[in-house]
């Protein structure tokens, strides 16, 4: 009995564990978004406008829809330790494939969407195979594919082509209150991508490959298949963005992706969201925060009437500061 009492007394002497509050990159990006909304509302209000009225919310979410779709796919490849610079041209190509296949006929909506997604998947497969089979650097490989797509578009198109039936154009304009239906679909896809990365074996393998491809290979992970899968999914998300833009514009546009700079914009959104460019860390939740920051900045700049040069300068500074803060935080964590 005395031994039992001694053990009980020993347990009572142990201080209870306290839960420490951890500031994650995802939390940081959404706090930054909240601060941006407050500061932006003040600046726009000084100039006699309202940032978060019905129109302002609609603008932010509409801008973020296409970028969000592309950035979700970009997150998958960056987590895997790769990236994709062909997405901007792929968005334009898929918008043309969808619009020309539909040709204004409601009966061709499904074949048009499927054709665009198949083309996107093939391009993603090519990207993945060039990287894994030919052992090409992801930057060079996807840039090369992007140049091939650009050559095809420049040779075959001089402007918009195809026609999207009015029934399909609703996807680009219908909304529930100030929230576009397309934005809700994008968020559903983001949730699906989050689940895929965090709850499936292939998602775990993507983090493993991005963390250390050699260790992942020695652990039995099929690294080549994982990288190819990530690139195919990334391309399919870019294809969905092209289909959405075709519905919004009423036709396909060859340079709709490059004019908006979705290749670098999507990478910027991913990095702002806390995903490491080296791979192995990050996720879709932070990426959506990064997308909202960029789309909110664009809306603020438009409301203030700022020129494009100043917009690019501010966005560049925001990206550099974010990357520097993340790097400093990781360095501090390693030193402790």
C-alpha positions in Angstrom: 0.0 0.0 0.0 2.8 2.4 0.8 4.4 1.7 -2.6 1.1 2.5 -4.3 0.9 5.7 -2.4 4.4 6.7 -3.3 3.7 6.1 -7.0 0.5 8.1 -6.8 2.4 10.9 -5.0 5.0 10.8 -7.7 2.4 11.2 -10.4 0.9 14.2 -8.6 4.2 15.9 -8.4 4.6 15.8 -12.2 3.4 19.1 -13.6 0.5 18.8 -16.1 1.3 19.2 -19.8 0.4 22.5 -21.2 -0.7 23.0 -24.8 1.5 25.5 -26.6 -0.1 27.7 -29.2 1.7 27.0 -32.5 1.7 29.7 -35.1 1.6 27.9 -38.4 2.1 29.3 -41.9 -1.6 28.8 -42.7 -2.5 30.9 -39.6 0.0 33.6 -40.6 -1.4 33.9 -44.2 -5.0 34.3 -43.0 -4.0 36.8 -40.4 -2.2 38.7 -43.1 -5.4 38.5 -45.2 -7.4 39.9 -42.4 -5.0 42.8 -41.9 -5.0 43.4 -45.7 -8.8 43.6 -45.7 -8.8 46.1 -42.9 -6.1 48.3 -44.3 -7.6 48.1 -47.8 -11.0 49.0 -46.5 -9.5 52.1 -44.9 -7.6 53.2 -48.0 -10.5 52.6 -50.3 -12.8 54.4 -47.9 -10.5 57.4 -47.8 -11.0 57.6 -51.6 -14.8 57.5 -51.2 -15.3 53.8 -52.0 -16.2 50.6 -50.2 -14.0 47.5 -50.5 -16.2 44.9 -49.0 -19.6 45.8 -50.5 -21.5 43.4 -52.8 -19.4 44.4 -55.8 -16.1 44.2 -54.0 -16.7 40.7 -52.6 -17.8 39.6 -56.0 -14.6 41.0 -57.6 -12.3 39.4 -55.1 -14.0 35.9 -55.4 -14.2 36.1 -59.2 -10.6 37.0 -59.5 -9.6 34.3 -57.2 -11.6 31.5 -58.9 -9.4 30.9 -61.9 -6.2 31.6 -60.0 -7.4 29.3 -57.3 -8.0 26.4 -59.7 -4.5 26.8 -61.2 -2.8 27.3 -57.8 -4.4 24.1 -56.3 -2.8 22.1 -59.0 0.4 24.0 -58.7 0.4 23.1 -54.9 0.4 19.4 -55.7 3.5 19.6 -57.9 5.4 22.0 -55.6 4.7 19.8 -52.6 6.2 17.0 -54.7 9.3 19.1 -55.3 8.5 20.1 -58.8 6.7 23.0 -60.6 4.8 23.7 -63.8 5.4 26.7 -66.0 3.2 25.4 -68.8 -0.1 26.1 -67.0 -0.7 29.6 -68.5 -0.6 28.4 -72.1 -2.5 25.2 -71.1 -5.4 27.4 -69.8 -5.7 29.1 -73.2 -5.4 25.9 -75.1 -8.1 24.1 -73.0 -10.4 27.1 -73.4 -10.1 26.8 -77.1 -10.6 23.0 -77.1 -13.8 23.3 -75.0 -15.2 26.2 -77.0 -14.5 24.7 -80.4 -15.8 21.3 -79.4 -19.0 22.8 -78.0 -19.5 24.9 -81.1 -22.5 26.6 -79.5 -24.4 23.4 -79.1 -25.8 22.5 -75.6 -25.6 18.8 -76.5 -21.8 19.2 -76.8 -21.2 20.7 -73.4 -20.1 17.4 -71.8 -17.9 16.3 -74.7 -16.3 19.8 -74.8 -15.5 19.7 -71.1 -14.1 16.1 -71.4 -12.1 16.9 -74.4 -10.4 19.9 -72.7 -9.6 17.8 -69.6 -8.2 14.9 -71.7 -5.9 17.4 -73.5 -4.9 18.8 -70.2 -4.1 15.4 -68.8 -2.0 14.5 -71.8 0.0 17.6 -71.4 0.5 16.9 -67.7 1.5 13.3 -68.6 4.1 14.7 -71.0 5.5 17.0 -68.4 5.7 14.2 -65.8 7.4 11.8 -68.2 9.9 14.3 -69.4 10.9 15.0 -65.8 11.0 11.4 -64.6 12.1 9.4 -67.7 14.4 11.9 -69.4 15.6 13.2 -66.0 15.0 16.8 -67.1 14.8 19.6 -64.5 11.2 20.5 -63.8 11.8 24.2 -64.6 13.3 23.4 -68.0 10.9 20.6 -68.9 7.7 22.5 -68.2 9.2 25.7 -69.8 9.9 23.6 -72.9 6.4 22.3 -73.0 5.1 25.8 -72.5 7.1 27.0 -75.6 5.6 24.1 -77.6 2.1 25.1 -76.6 2.9 28.8 -77.4 4.1 27.8 -80.9 0.9 25.8 -81.5 -1.3 28.7 -80.4 0.6 31.3 -82.3 0.5 29.2 -85.5 -3.1 28.3 -85.4 -4.9 31.2 -83.7 -5.0 34.9 -84.1 -7.8 35.6 -81.7 -10.9 34.1 -80.0 -12.3 30.9 -81.5 -15.2 28.6 -80.9 -18.5 29.3 -79.2 -19.9 28.3 -75.8 -23.6 27.7 -75.5 -25.5 30.1 -73.3 -26.5 27.3 -71.0 -22.9 26.7 -70.1 -22.1 30.4 -69.7 -24.1 30.4 -66.5 -21.2 28.8 -64.7 -19.2 32.0 -65.2 -21.9 34.4 -64.0 -24.4 32.7 -61.6 -23.9 33.4 -58.0 -25.5 33.0 -54.6 -25.7 36.5 -53.1 -22.2 38.0 -53.6 -20.6 34.6 -53.9 -20.1 33.2 -57.5 -21.1 29.6 -57.9 -17.8 29.0 -59.6 -16.0 30.2 -56.5 -17.9 27.6 -54.4 -16.9 24.9 -56.9 -13.3 26.0 -56.6 -13.5 25.8 -52.8 -15.0 22.3 -53.1 -12.1 21.2 -55.3 -9.7 22.8 -52.8 -11.2 20.7 -50.0 -10.9 17.6 -52.2 -7.3 18.4 -52.9 -6.6 18.9 -49.1 -8.2 15.6 -48.4 -6.2 13.9 -51.2 -2.9 15.3 -49.8 -3.6 14.6 -46.1 -5.6 11.4 -46.2 -4.5 9.3 -49.1 -1.4 7.2 -49.7 -0.5 9.1 -52.8 -0.8 12.3 -50.9 1.6 11.0 -48.3 4.0 9.9 -51.1 3.9 13.4 -52.6 5.1 14.9 -49.3 7.8 12.1 -49.0 9.1 12.7 -52.5 9.2 16.5 -52.0 11.0 16.0 -48.7 13.7 13.8 -50.0 13.3 11.9 -53.2 16.2 9.4 -52.5 14.9 8.5 -49.0 11.4 8.1 -50.5 12.7 5.8 -53.2 14.6 3.7 -50.6 11.4 3.5 -48.5 9.6 1.9 -51.4 7.8 4.9 -52.8 7.4 4.8 -56.6 8.8 8.3 -57.0 8.3 8.5 -60.8 4.7 7.6 -60.6 4.1 10.1 -57.8 5.7 12.9 -59.8 3.7 12.0 -62.9 0.5 11.9 -61.0 1.1 15.3 -59.5 1.7 16.8 -62.9 -1.3 15.2 -64.5 -3.5 16.6 -61.6 -1.9 20.0 -61.9 -2.7 20.1 -65.7 -6.3 18.9 -65.1 -6.8 21.8 -62.7 -5.4 24.2 -65.3 -7.8 22.6 -67.8 -10.7 23.3 -65.5 -9.6 26.9 -65.3 -9.6 27.1 -69.1 -13.1 25.6 -69.3 -14.4 28.1 -66.8 -12.9 31.0 -68.7 -14.4 29.7 -71.9 -17.8 29.8 -70.2 -17.2 33.2 -68.9 -16.0 34.7 -72.1 -18.3 32.8 -74.4 -15.5 31.5 -76.6 -11.9 30.2 -76.3 -9.0 32.7 -76.1 -5.5 31.6 -76.9 -3.7 34.0 -74.6 -6.2 34.3 -71.7 -3.8 32.4 -69.4 -0.6 34.2 -70.3 -2.2 37.7 -70.2 -3.1 37.0 -66.6 0.3 35.4 -65.9 -1.3 32.4 -64.2 2.1 30.5 -64.3 4.0 32.9 -62.0 0.8 34.1 -60.2 -0.1 30.5 -59.2 3.5 29.9 -57.9 3.3 33.2 -56.0 0.0 32.2 -54.4 1.4 28.8 -53.3 4.5 30.4 -51.8 2.5 33.0 -50.0 0.4 30.2 -48.6 3.5 28.8 -46.9 4.4 25.9 -49.2 8.1 25.4 -49.5 9.4 25.7 -53.1 11.8 22.8 -52.3 8.8 20.6 -51.6 7.7 18.4 -48.7 5.9 21.1 -46.7 2.8 23.1 -47.2 -0.7 22.5 -48.4 -3.9 23.7 -50.2 -5.3 25.5 -47.2 -2.5 28.1 -47.2 -2.6 28.3 -51.0 -6.3 29.5 -50.9 -5.2 32.2 -48.4 -2.4 33.2 -50.8 -4.9 33.4 -53.7 -7.3 35.6 -51.7 -4.4 37.9 -50.8 -3.5 38.4 -54.4 -7.0 38.9 -55.6 -7.7 41.3 -52.8 -4.6 43.3 -53.7 -5.8 43.5 -57.3 -9.3 44.7 -56.2 -7.8 47.3 -53.9 -5.4 48.6 -56.6 -8.3 48.9 -59.1 -10.4 50.7 -56.6 -7.6 53.1 -55.9 -6.8 53.5 -59.6 -3.1 52.6 -59.3 -1.1 51.9 -62.4 0.2 48.4 -63.3 3.8 49.2 -62.5 3.0 50.1 -58.9 0.8 47.0 -58.6 3.7 44.7 -59.7 6.1 46.4 -57.3 3.8 46.0 -54.3 3.0 42.4 -55.2 6.7 41.6 -55.5 7.5 43.2 -52.2 4.7 41.2 -50.5 6.0 38.0 -52.0 9.7 38.7 -51.0 8.7 39.6 -47.4 6.5 36.5 -47.1 9.3 34.2 -48.3 11.8 35.9 -46.0 9.6 35.6 -43.0 9.0 31.9 -43.6 12.7 31.3 -44.1 13.6 33.1 -41.0 11.0 31.2 -39.0 12.3 27.8 -40.3 15.9 28.8 -39.4 14.8 29.8 -35.9 13.0 26.5 -35.4 16.1 24.5 -36.5 18.3 26.4 -34.1 16.0 25.6 -31.1 
